[in-house]
Amino acid sequence: MHDPAANYFNCTERERAIFEAGIKLGTVYHQYVGVPINLSNLNSLENAIRESVMVQPFVQSAEVSIDPEMVKKRQGIYKYITLSGEMLKVKLSIKYGREEVVARLEYIPEMDYPLMHLDG
């Protein structure tokens, strides 16, 4: 794929793939955290997040899941809650040039934090 922005990046193909992965994970987190959810809309929201990521440049694959047990536990009197980072699990494969990286967003219990990191 021809990249018209390539001249604006002074980095390797791997560094660019990592940059793109960070942009995509940050977008997922900041766009969707706070969305109202309950058990009835988990699958449609997972699909919407996945599909929104898949249209972005350099994305090879995307997997998105929302922990239904957390949703069940936290539902209040109105039977919905808002999506939080610890409920999300996202795995992206990003390919730029000849380089491919796998990046994740997942809750790390020992850190008590939804961490964005590289898998490989």
N, C-alpha and C positions, 0 to 999 in steps of 0.2 A: 504494500500500500504506500503510495506517495504521501509524504507528510509535509504540507506546506509550512508548518511551523518548525521544522527541523533546524533551520538556521538560527533560531532563537534559543537553542539549547546547546550549551557547551558541556556535553557529558557523553558518556558511553551509552550504547543501546541498553545495557542492563540498568544503568542509573535512570534512564528515561522510563523504562518499564516499571521500575520501583516508584518513581515519581507519579506515574499514571495510576498505579495501584493505590497510592496514598490519596490521590484526588478522589478516586471512585469510592473508597471506603469512607472518607470524610463526608462525602456527599450523602451516602446512605445514612450515616449516623445523624448528621445535622438536619437532614430533610425529614426523616421519619420518626425520630424520637419525639414523643409527645402526641402521636396520633392515637385517637381513641380506638380501643380494641376490645373484643371479647372472643369467646371461643368460636362464634359464628363467622367472624371475618378473618381469622388467622391465615387460612390458605389463600384467600384472595389477596391479602396484604403481602404475604410472602411472594406470590406470583407477580404482583405489581412492582415490588422492589426489584426482583430478579429481572423483569422485563425492562425496567427503567435503566438498569445498569448495562444490560446487554446491548442497548442501542448506542452506548458511548464508544468512542474510538479505542481500538486495541484490546477490547475485552473478548477473550476466547470462550470463557464459560463463567457461570455464576451460580452459586447455591446459596439459598437463603432459608433459614428456619427461625421460628419464634417459639420459645419454650411454652407449651400449653399448660404445663404444671404450674409455672409461675403465674400465668394468667388466672387459672382456677383459684389459686390461693389468695390472690390479691383483689379479686372482684368484690366490690362493695355493694351497697344497698341497690344501686342502679344497674348492677351486673355488667359494668365495663370498667376498664382502667385505661391508662395511657401507656403506650409502649416505652420501655426504658432500655438503656444500653445493655443491661445484664440479661435481657430476654432474647437478644439478637445473636444469631450465629451466621456469619457470612464468609463464604470462601470464593475468591476470584482468581481466575487465571488471566494474566495480562501478557500479551506478546507484542514486543516492539522490535522490529527488524528480525534478527536471528535469536533474540533473547526472550525467554519466557519466565515469568515469576508467578508464584502463588502467594497470595496475601489473604489474611484472615482478620475478621473482627469477631472476637469472642470474649465472653466474661471469664476472667481468671480469678477463681475464688480466693486463692492465697494473697492476691493483690487487692481484692475487692474492687476490681476495675474492669471495664470493657476495653480490652487492649486491641489495638490494630498492630499487626506484626506480619513478618514474612515467614513463609513456610519453606521456601526454597528458592 
